[in-house]
Amino acid sequence: MKLVLTASDIWALRVLRPTTHELGGAFDLNSEGMITNTLVSGGGACRDASGKLLPGKICSVRHPVGPVVWHTHPRANRPSSSDLRNSVTGENTHIIATPLGIWAFRATPALVDQWRAMSQGERRRSKLEWRFMGHQYQKGTQNGEVDAFIGWARRAGFSIAHIPYTDTSKEKLWVLHL
């Protein structure tokens, strides 16, 4: 799948990203892979104004389903294990706007096939492994050091890319083949 992100697309996701809850939606794309329409929905409050997780809350959002879905992370700078699982089960491309940049990823066809052949227990263990590995890379990704996490995600069967906000300019287009 080809996805083209413009500096305006990235800017819009960056300024749209709230710090107290998640937003999410789906993108409609034209034949060139450029965004033509955005659907938006919001999740409930999960953090206070300073970014502290509210007691008993988790950050999540239910959003429309489509070939390209997106959501925001108020604080985390990487896809969660649930985000990764959703890309496998939905067989779609996911975009996440985080505090430091934009993530784009999808499960490879080989991973989707492996997932379909797994038992419920094997799927649960895979998600737990993804969660564990995410925690292993948490300190680095929170500091913008994403290469190790990207390497792990690719070895795990994901097509994945990260665009740091520091790498954006008005003249640039990001053409992602996921």
N, C-alpha and C positions, 0 to 999 in steps of 0.2 A: 504494500500500500504506500502511496506517495502522499505526503503531507507537507504543505508549504506554509511556514509561519513567517509573517512579516514582522518588522519592528513594531508596528502598530498593534498587531495581535498580541505580542509579548507584553507591550506596555499596558494594554487593556487588562490582561490577566493579572499583571503585577499590581495595578492600582485597584482592581476589583477584589483582590485577596484581603478578606477581613482578618483581624487578629483574634476575634472572640468566637468564631464559628466557621464552619466550612460552607462554601458555595459549590455547586456542581451543575452540570448540564451536558448537552450534546452539541456537536458542531455538524452543520451541513457543509459539504464540500462540493466544489465544482469539478469538472473533468480534469482540471490541472492540479487538483489537490489543495486549492485555496479555500479558506473559510468564507462561506456566503451567508450563513445564518447561525445564530447562537441561541440555544434554549437554556434557561437558567432556573435553578431552584435552590432553596436555602436549607441548611440544617439548623438544629437548635444550638443555643449557646453552650460552649464547652470550656471556655477559658475566660478569665476576667481581663480587664483592660491592660493589666501588666503582663499577660500571657500565661498566668498560672492556671493549671488545670483545675476546674471546679470539682468539688467533691462528688464522687459518684457519677461523673459524666465521662463520655468518650466523644471524640470528635468524629462525626460522620455526617453524610448527606445522602439522601435518596434522590437520584436524578434521572432524567429521561435516558432511555437506552438508544444507542445508535452505533454506527461503525466507528465513530470517534467520540469518546466521552471525555469529560474533563471535570476536575474539582480542585479545590484549593486546600492547602494545609496551613493552618494558622502558625504553626511553629516548626514542625518536622521538615527536614530538608531532603527527604528521600521517600520513595514509595514504600508503603507498609506491606506486610505479608498479605493483608486482605486486598490491597490494591493489586498485588501480583496475582493472587488467586482469581480476582474478578476479571483480569485480562485473559486468563486461561479459560474460565467458564463462559465468558461473554464472547470470546474470540474476536475482540475488538481492540482498537488502539486507545490508550489512555494518555491523557495529558494532565500533569499536576503542576500547579503554580505554588511554589514554596517560597519561603522568605529570601532564598538566595538565587533561585533560578527556576527554569521550566524543565520538567522531565517529560519525555515521550517514550512509551514502551508498549509492547504487545508480546504475547506468547508466540513462539515459533510454531509452525504446523507440527513439527516433531514433538514438542512439549504437549501440545493439545492432544495428539494421539496417545502419548504416554499417560496423560491424565485420564483419558477415557477408559484406558485399560486397567487403571488402578482400582483397588477396592476402596471402600470408605475409609478404612483404617490407614491405608497407604496415602490417601489424599490428606488426611488429618496430619500424618507424620510429615508430609511434604510441606504443608503450611507451617507447622511448628519449626521445621528446619529453616524455612525462609524467614520466619520471625526471629529465630536465634541468630541467623547470619545478619539480618538487618541491625540487630542490637550490637553485633560485633563491629559493624561499620558506623554506628551511630555517632561517635565522637568525631570521626573524620568528616562525615557528610554534614554534620552541624557546622563544621568549620570550612565548608566548601571544597573539601578534599574528596572527590567523588570517583576517581579513577579505579580504586580498589573495589568499590561497590559495583561499578559498571562491569568490571571484569568478572566478578562473581556472578552477577545477574546473567551475563552472556553465557557463562559456563553452565548455568542452571537452565538455560533454554529460552531466554528472553532477548528480543531485539530491543535495545534501549539506547537513549541518547539524553544528554543533559546540556542545556543552554544556560550558562550563568548570565545574570543580568549585566554583569560587567563586560560581557562580550557583545552587547547589543548596540546597534547604531541604525540610523534612519536608512542608510543605503543597503543594508544587508537583508538577505532572504535566507531562511534556513529550509533547505529541502531535505526532508527526512524520508528515507525508504525503509519502512518497518514491515 
